[in-house]
């Protein structure tokens, strides 16, 4: 199994490491961090056949897709609540 490594793609630097994941599903996972992003990601289990090229392509594809999703406008959310009282209707009496 390959060890952690760092690579550049576009204008970002990716730092990849193999670490034990404690939350389910447990095991050895590829973790990566990206420059200018405070979040770390664990998107795939480490496998004996992993190569730097295969890991790079999966990580960059995942992150580029994540950026596309983040750039989308937010989906409108419907407000589910109890209906309020109906507005009172003023009646006009004719003389």
Residue pairs with C-beta under 8 A, 6 or more apart in sequence:
1 18
1 28
1 46
1 47
1 48
1 50
2 18
2 50
2 51
2 52
2 55
3 18
4 15
4 16
4 17
4 18
5 16
5 52
6 13
6 14
6 15
6 16
7 13
7 14
7 16
7 52
7 56
8 14
9 56
9 60
12 34
12 35
12 36
12 63
13 34
13 35
14 32
14 33
14 34
14 35
14 56
14 59
14 60
14 63
15 32
15 33
15 34
16 30
16 31
16 32
16 55
16 59
17 30
17 31
17 32
18 28
18 29
18 30
18 31
18 46
19 28
19 29
19 31
19 42
20 26
20 27
20 28
20 29
21 27
21 28
21 29
21 42
25 45
27 45
27 46
28 45
28 46
29 42
29 44
29 45
29 46
30 42
30 43
30 44
30 45
30 46
30 50
30 55
30 59
31 40
31 41
31 42
32 40
32 41
32 42
32 43
32 59
32 63
33 39
33 40
33 41
34 63
41 62
41 63
43 58
43 59
43 62
44 58
